[in-house]
Amino acid sequence: MAGLGPGPAVPVWLAEDDLGCIICQGLLDCPATLPCGHSFCRRCLESLWDARGAGDRWACPTCREVAAQQPQLRKNTLLQDLADKYRCAAREVEADPDSALRPGPGPSPAPRPRRSRSLPRVEVQKSITEVGQELTELGERLVDIVRSLQSQRPLSESGPDNELSILGKTFSSGVDLSMASPKLVTSDAAAGKIKDILHDLEEIQEKLRENFSWKEAPEAQTQGELLEALSSSSCPLSDQSHPALRRASQFAQWAINPTFNLKSLSCSLEVSRDFHTVTVSPRLQPYRLSCERFSTSQVLCSQALSSGKHYWEVDTRNCSHWAVGVASWEMSRDQVLGRTTDSCCVEWKGTNQLSAWHMVKETVLGSDRPGVVGIWLNLEEGKLAFYSVDNQEKLLYECTISASSPLHPAFWLYGLHPGNHLIIKQVKV
């Protein structure tokens, strides 16, 4: 049989996941392969085994196959070479992004799609003005339906939940909302439900603004035209419900950019690579056991705030049950946010109740859910305040604090629905 001789290079498309370690979530470094065939960073594997009990100490983190005694870990030189080449290629692409598009010496197969770590941004091949007009028309149709709730008497016997679900299905299925009969969305509890629907409309329009990136047509048009069209659309709603473009925060000059601390991270949570998104994991993570790690689904930020004025914002729209606030690093790791004397938070229970917790005491704030929460910590005056900052700043709760030790931004995702996540936002200056 002929041996492998030198020949033309064959391009192989690899994603980082193909050469990744599931323990550290990074590229393999000094990889070791277990008898079952799975590979991990040797140091990650040794650290994980050291932290485990005797029962499954030598188990593979992937398939759970248990060895009778500790396997001898040797470096897999082939995987190491592949990981090194991937690192080198990734650095070249980072330095020159266009290099990834240049044809190589051989045939170029279609690149394998990589799992997206964030919501994809939609590219629309329309002019800014056209997109603005379509969004404005959609907003007006939605507003007309919501206003009908205010003017109609209860005509349906199916109950408010069913009627609202009809409205939701109508929107999600792409049906022309202008044809929806007001009779289908009228309920006995119209006054209470209108607020929820108006809030949902604000969230929909906010997500449209965030998740669409518009490619301009050749004509000279600017994003300013779209913003002007949106702000001048005739939507006869109150100031509270009108989705006006939000101005820079009054606290912007004191804005900080906190990052999640991995030492405190619960095993039921994962953190993004930029340390600004924390997500409920579908399975428990094999983090190193530590007295600094929360046993509940909580995490602190690394920044210790002991003086001065500080402000940050948290996007909560993709989490069904959450609490955000501050806590000292000494907070007990088996306690939950707000239920200790050294922590304070606002909390959305997922049952239409917003509460504040301060000095182990709960204060019910109402049933309106804030999509983005701003936290204002003024240590010079000993004050802590929480704001709803979806479109305009609205004070939710304010209290006095006397921190004997530095405070850290703190988070609790207690619904434990996989994929639920909180995002530390970049504050608009």
C-alpha positions as CSV (number, residue, x, y, z in Angstrom):
1,M,0.0,0.0,0.0
2,A,1.4,3.4,-1.0
3,G,2.4,5.6,1.9
4,L,1.2,9.1,2.5
5,G,3.5,11.4,0.5
6,P,3.6,15.1,0.1
7,G,0.7,16.6,-1.9
8,P,-1.5,19.6,-2.2
9,A,-2.8,21.0,1.1
10,V,-6.5,20.1,1.6
11,P,-8.5,22.9,3.4
12,V,-10.3,21.6,6.5
13,W,-12.9,23.7,8.1
14,L,-12.8,23.5,11.9
15,A,-14.8,25.4,14.6
16,E,-13.4,26.1,18.0
17,D,-15.8,23.6,19.5
18,D,-14.0,20.8,17.5
19,L,-10.8,21.4,19.4
20,G,-12.4,22.6,22.7
21,C,-12.3,21.4,26.2
22,I,-15.7,21.1,27.8
23,I,-14.3,21.7,31.2
24,C,-12.7,25.1,30.7
25,Q,-14.7,25.9,27.4
26,G,-11.4,27.0,25.7
27,L,-9.1,25.5,23.1
28,L,-7.3,22.3,24.2
29,D,-4.0,23.0,26.0
30,C,-1.7,20.0,26.6
31,P,-4.6,17.6,25.7
32,A,-4.9,14.1,27.2
33,T,-7.1,11.4,25.8
34,L,-8.9,9.0,28.1
35,P,-9.4,5.2,27.3
36,C,-13.0,6.0,26.2
37,G,-11.6,8.3,23.5
38,H,-12.6,11.7,24.9
39,S,-10.0,14.4,25.3
40,F,-9.5,17.3,27.7
41,C,-6.9,19.7,28.9
42,R,-4.7,17.7,31.2
43,R,-4.7,20.3,33.9
44,C,-8.5,20.7,33.7
45,L,-9.0,17.0,34.1
46,E,-6.6,16.7,37.0
47,S,-8.3,19.6,38.8
48,L,-11.7,18.2,38.2
49,W,-10.7,14.8,39.6
50,D,-9.1,16.3,42.6
51,A,-12.4,18.1,43.5
52,R,-14.5,14.9,43.1
53,G,-15.4,12.3,45.7
54,A,-14.1,8.8,45.7
55,G,-17.2,7.3,44.0
56,D,-16.7,8.6,40.5
57,R,-13.4,10.2,40.9
58,W,-11.9,8.9,37.6
59,A,-15.0,9.3,35.5
60,C,-14.9,10.9,32.1
61,P,-16.7,14.2,32.2
62,T,-18.4,13.5,28.9
63,C,-19.6,9.8,28.9
64,R,-19.2,9.2,32.7
65,E,-17.1,6.0,32.0
66,V,-15.3,5.2,35.3
67,A,-11.8,3.8,35.4
68,A,-10.8,1.4,38.2
69,Q,-7.7,3.5,38.9
70,Q,-6.4,6.9,37.8
71,P,-5.5,6.7,34.1
72,Q,-2.0,7.7,33.1
73,L,-2.4,11.1,31.3
74,R,-0.1,11.7,28.4
75,K,-0.2,14.5,25.9
76,N,-2.0,13.8,22.7
77,T,0.6,15.4,20.3
78,L,-1.7,15.2,17.2
79,L,-4.5,17.2,19.0
80,Q,-1.9,19.6,20.4
81,D,-0.6,20.3,16.9
82,L,-4.1,20.9,15.5
83,A,-5.0,23.2,18.4
84,D,-1.8,25.2,17.8
85,K,-2.5,25.5,14.1
86,Y,-6.0,26.7,14.9
87,R,-4.7,29.3,17.3
88,C,-2.2,30.5,14.7
89,A,-4.9,30.7,12.0
90,A,-7.4,32.5,14.4
91,R,-4.7,35.1,15.1
92,E,-4.1,35.7,11.4
93,V,-7.9,36.1,10.7
94,E,-8.1,38.5,13.7
95,A,-5.3,40.6,12.3
96,D,-6.6,40.4,8.7
97,P,-10.3,39.5,8.6
98,D,-10.2,39.5,4.7
99,S,-7.7,36.6,4.7
100,A,-10.4,34.2,5.6
101,L,-12.2,35.0,2.3
102,R,-9.2,34.5,0.0
103,P,-9.1,31.2,-1.9
104,G,-6.4,28.7,-0.8
105,P,-4.3,26.4,-3.0
106,G,-7.0,23.7,-3.2
107,P,-10.8,23.5,-3.4
108,S,-12.7,25.5,-0.9
109,P,-15.6,23.6,0.6
110,A,-18.4,25.5,2.2
111,P,-17.5,26.5,5.8
112,R,-19.3,24.6,8.5
113,P,-21.7,26.8,10.4
114,R,-20.7,27.6,13.9
115,R,-23.1,27.7,16.8
116,S,-24.1,31.3,17.4
117,R,-23.4,32.6,20.9
118,S,-25.9,35.4,20.6
119,L,-29.1,36.4,18.8
120,P,-28.4,36.7,15.0
121,R,-28.8,40.1,13.6
122,V,-31.1,40.3,10.6
123,E,-29.9,42.2,7.5
124,V,-32.7,43.8,5.5
125,Q,-31.9,44.8,1.9
126,K,-34.1,47.9,2.1
127,S,-33.6,51.6,2.5
128,I,-33.7,53.2,5.9
129,T,-36.9,55.1,5.0
130,E,-38.7,52.0,3.8
131,V,-37.9,50.1,6.9
132,G,-38.9,53.0,9.1
133,Q,-42.2,53.3,7.3
134,E,-43.0,49.6,7.7
135,L,-42.1,49.7,11.4
136,T,-44.2,52.8,12.0
137,E,-47.2,51.2,10.2
138,L,-46.9,48.0,12.3
139,G,-46.7,50.1,15.5
140,E,-49.9,52.0,14.5
141,R,-51.8,48.7,13.9
142,L,-50.7,47.3,17.3
143,V,-51.7,50.5,19.0
144,D,-55.1,50.5,17.3
145,I,-55.8,47.0,18.7
146,V,-54.7,47.9,22.2
147,R,-56.8,51.1,22.2
148,S,-59.8,48.9,21.3
149,L,-59.3,47.2,24.7
150,Q,-60.0,50.6,26.4
151,S,-63.2,51.3,24.4
152,Q,-64.9,47.9,24.1
153,R,-67.0,46.2,26.7
154,P,-66.4,42.5,27.6
155,L,-67.8,40.5,24.7
156,S,-66.0,37.2,25.1
157,E,-66.7,34.5,27.5
158,S,-63.4,32.7,26.9
159,G,-61.5,34.6,29.6
160,P,-58.7,37.2,29.4
161,D,-55.9,34.7,29.1
162,N,-57.3,33.0,26.0
163,E,-58.1,36.4,24.4
164,L,-54.6,37.6,25.0
165,S,-53.1,34.4,23.6
166,I,-55.2,35.0,20.4
167,L,-53.6,38.5,20.2
168,G,-50.1,36.9,20.7
169,K,-50.7,34.2,18.1
170,T,-52.0,36.8,15.6
171,F,-48.8,38.8,15.9
172,S,-46.4,35.8,15.9
173,S,-48.0,34.2,12.9
174,G,-47.5,37.3,10.7
175,V,-51.2,37.9,10.1
176,D,-52.3,41.4,9.1
177,L,-53.1,42.8,12.5
178,S,-55.4,45.5,11.0
179,M,-57.9,42.7,10.2
180,A,-58.0,41.4,13.8
181,S,-61.4,42.0,15.4
182,P,-61.4,44.0,18.6
183,K,-63.9,41.6,19.9
184,L,-61.3,38.9,20.2
185,V,-59.1,40.9,22.5
186,T,-61.6,42.3,25.0
187,S,-61.6,41.0,28.5
188,D,-63.2,41.7,31.9
189,A,-59.9,42.7,33.3
190,A,-59.1,45.1,30.4
191,A,-57.7,47.9,32.5
192,G,-55.2,45.6,34.1
193,K,-54.2,43.8,31.0
194,I,-53.7,46.9,28.9
195,K,-50.7,47.8,30.9
196,D,-49.2,44.4,30.2
197,I,-49.9,44.6,26.5
198,L,-48.5,48.2,26.2
199,H,-45.4,47.0,28.0
200,D,-45.1,44.1,25.6
201,L,-45.4,46.5,22.7
202,E,-42.5,48.6,24.1
203,E,-40.4,45.4,24.3
204,I,-41.2,44.4,20.8
205,Q,-40.2,47.8,19.4
206,E,-37.1,47.8,21.5
207,K,-36.1,44.4,20.2
208,L,-36.8,45.5,16.6
209,R,-34.4,48.4,17.1
210,E,-31.7,46.1,18.7
211,N,-31.9,43.1,16.4
212,F,-32.1,44.7,13.0
213,S,-29.1,46.1,11.2
214,W,-30.1,48.0,8.1
215,K,-28.1,48.1,4.9
216,E,-28.6,51.3,3.2
217,A,-29.6,51.6,-0.5
218,P,-27.4,53.6,-2.8
219,E,-29.3,56.8,-2.2
220,A,-28.0,59.1,0.5
221,Q,-30.0,58.2,3.6
222,T,-29.0,58.2,7.2
223,Q,-30.2,56.5,10.3
224,G,-31.3,59.9,11.5
225,E,-34.1,59.8,9.0
226,L,-35.5,56.6,10.5
227,L,-35.2,57.9,14.1
228,E,-37.0,61.0,13.1
229,A,-39.8,59.0,11.4
230,L,-40.2,56.8,14.4
231,S,-40.3,59.6,16.9
232,S,-42.8,61.6,14.8
233,S,-45.2,58.7,14.1
234,S,-48.8,59.6,15.2
235,C,-49.4,57.2,18.1
236,P,-51.9,58.9,20.5
237,L,-50.7,57.1,23.6
238,S,-49.8,58.5,27.0
239,D,-46.2,59.5,27.7
240,Q,-45.7,56.4,29.8
241,S,-46.6,54.0,27.0
242,H,-45.2,55.9,24.0
243,P,-42.0,54.1,22.9
244,A,-39.9,57.2,22.7
245,L,-36.2,57.0,22.0
246,R,-34.4,57.0,25.3
247,R,-31.9,59.7,26.0
248,A,-28.6,59.2,27.8
249,S,-29.0,58.3,31.5
250,Q,-28.6,61.1,34.1
251,F,-26.1,58.8,35.8
252,A,-24.1,58.1,32.6
253,Q,-21.0,60.0,33.9
254,W,-20.7,57.4,36.8
255,A,-21.3,54.4,34.6
256,I,-19.2,51.3,35.2
257,N,-18.8,48.1,33.2
258,P,-18.9,45.2,35.8
259,T,-17.9,41.7,34.8
260,F,-19.0,38.4,36.4
261,N,-16.7,36.7,38.8
262,L,-16.1,33.0,38.0
263,K,-15.0,32.1,41.5
264,S,-18.5,32.9,42.8
265,L,-20.4,31.5,39.8
266,S,-22.9,28.7,40.7
267,C,-22.5,25.4,38.9
268,S,-26.0,25.9,37.4
269,L,-24.9,29.0,35.5
270,E,-22.5,29.8,32.6
271,V,-20.8,33.1,31.7
272,S,-20.1,34.5,28.2
273,R,-16.6,35.1,27.0
274,D,-16.9,38.8,27.6
275,F,-18.1,38.2,31.2
276,H,-21.2,40.3,30.6
277,T,-23.9,37.6,30.1
278,V,-24.9,35.0,32.6
279,T,-27.0,32.1,31.5
280,V,-28.9,29.2,33.1
281,S,-27.1,26.0,31.9
282,P,-29.0,23.0,30.8
283,R,-26.8,20.8,33.1
284,L,-24.6,21.3,36.1
285,Q,-21.1,22.5,35.2
286,P,-18.0,20.8,36.6
287,Y,-16.5,23.9,38.2
288,R,-13.9,23.4,40.9
289,L,-15.5,23.1,44.4
290,S,-14.8,26.2,46.5
291,C,-16.2,27.9,49.6
292,E,-16.5,31.1,47.4
293,R,-18.9,29.4,45.0
294,F,-22.7,29.9,45.4
295,S,-24.7,26.7,46.0
296,T,-27.8,28.5,44.5
297,S,-28.0,30.0,41.0
298,Q,-26.2,33.3,41.9
299,V,-23.1,35.1,40.9
300,L,-21.3,38.3,42.0
301,C,-19.2,40.7,39.9
302,S,-15.5,41.1,40.4
303,Q,-15.7,44.9,41.0
304,A,-15.6,45.8,44.7
305,L,-17.3,49.2,45.3
306,S,-16.2,50.8,48.6
307,S,-16.5,54.5,47.8
308,G,-17.8,57.0,45.3
309,K,-20.7,56.9,42.9
310,H,-21.5,54.0,40.5
311,Y,-24.1,53.1,38.0
312,W,-24.8,50.1,35.8
313,E,-27.7,48.6,33.9
314,V,-29.0,45.0,33.5
315,D,-31.2,43.7,30.7
316,T,-33.7,41.3,32.3
317,R,-36.0,40.7,29.3
318,N,-34.7,37.2,28.6
319,C,-35.1,35.9,32.1
320,S,-38.4,34.8,33.7
321,H,-37.4,34.9,37.3
322,W,-34.6,37.2,38.5
323,A,-33.1,39.4,41.2
324,V,-30.4,42.1,40.7
325,G,-28.7,44.2,43.4
326,V,-25.6,44.4,45.5
327,A,-24.0,42.2,48.1
328,S,-20.8,42.0,50.1
329,W,-18.2,39.3,49.2
330,E,-18.8,37.9,52.7
331,M,-22.4,37.0,51.9
332,S,-23.1,33.4,52.9
333,R,-22.9,31.2,49.8
334,D,-25.9,29.1,50.8
335,Q,-28.2,32.2,51.3
336,V,-30.1,34.1,48.6
337,L,-29.9,37.7,47.5
338,G,-31.9,40.1,49.7
339,R,-32.4,37.6,52.5
340,T,-29.2,38.7,54.3
341,T,-28.3,41.9,56.1
342,D,-25.4,42.5,53.7
343,S,-27.4,42.3,50.4
344,C,-30.2,44.2,48.7
345,C,-32.1,43.7,45.5
346,V,-35.2,44.1,43.4
347,E,-36.8,40.9,42.3
348,W,-39.2,39.8,39.6
349,K,-41.0,36.6,40.8
350,G,-42.4,35.6,37.4
351,T,-45.9,35.9,38.8
352,N,-46.6,39.5,38.0
353,Q,-45.0,40.8,41.2
354,L,-42.0,43.1,41.5
355,S,-40.5,43.3,45.0
356,A,-37.6,45.0,46.8
357,W,-35.6,43.2,49.5
358,H,-33.6,45.2,52.0
359,M,-32.4,44.2,55.5
360,V,-34.3,40.9,55.1
361,K,-37.6,42.7,54.5
362,E,-39.7,42.5,51.4
363,T,-41.5,45.5,49.9
364,V,-44.0,44.8,47.1
365,L,-43.5,47.4,44.3
366,G,-46.3,46.4,41.9
367,S,-47.0,44.3,38.9
368,D,-45.1,46.2,36.2
369,R,-42.1,44.3,35.0
370,P,-39.0,46.4,34.1
371,G,-37.2,45.2,31.0
372,V,-33.9,47.0,31.8
373,V,-33.0,47.9,35.4
374,G,-30.6,50.6,36.3
375,I,-28.7,50.4,39.6
376,W,-27.5,53.6,41.2
377,L,-25.1,53.2,44.1
378,N,-24.1,56.4,45.9
379,L,-21.7,55.5,48.6
380,E,-20.9,59.1,49.4
381,E,-24.5,59.6,50.6
382,G,-25.2,56.0,51.6
383,K,-28.0,55.5,49.1
384,L,-29.0,52.7,46.7
385,A,-31.7,53.1,44.1
386,F,-33.2,51.0,41.3
387,Y,-34.7,52.4,38.2
388,S,-36.7,51.1,35.3
389,V,-34.9,52.4,32.2
390,D,-36.7,50.8,29.2
391,N,-37.5,54.1,27.5
392,Q,-37.3,56.6,30.3
393,E,-35.9,56.5,33.8
394,K,-38.5,55.7,36.5
395,L,-37.6,55.2,40.1
396,L,-38.6,51.8,41.4
397,Y,-37.1,51.7,44.9
398,E,-34.6,53.6,47.0
399,C,-33.0,52.8,50.4
400,T,-30.2,53.8,52.6
401,I,-27.2,51.6,53.1
402,S,-24.3,51.5,55.5
403,A,-21.8,49.1,53.9
404,S,-19.1,48.0,56.4
405,S,-17.4,46.2,53.6
406,P,-17.2,46.7,49.8
407,L,-20.3,45.9,47.7
408,H,-20.4,43.9,44.5
409,P,-23.1,43.8,41.8
410,A,-25.1,40.7,42.5
411,F,-27.4,38.5,40.4
412,W,-29.9,35.6,41.0
413,L,-31.5,33.6,38.2
414,Y,-33.9,31.5,40.2
415,G,-36.3,30.2,37.6
416,L,-33.7,27.7,36.4
417,H,-35.1,27.6,32.9
418,P,-32.2,26.6,30.6
419,G,-31.3,29.5,28.3
420,N,-32.7,32.3,30.6
421,H,-30.0,35.0,30.9
422,L,-29.2,38.4,32.2
423,I,-27.0,40.9,30.4
424,I,-24.9,43.7,31.9
425,K,-25.6,46.5,29.3
426,Q,-23.2,49.2,28.0
427,V,-24.7,52.4,29.4
428,K,-25.4,55.0,26.8
429,V,-23.3,58.1,27.4
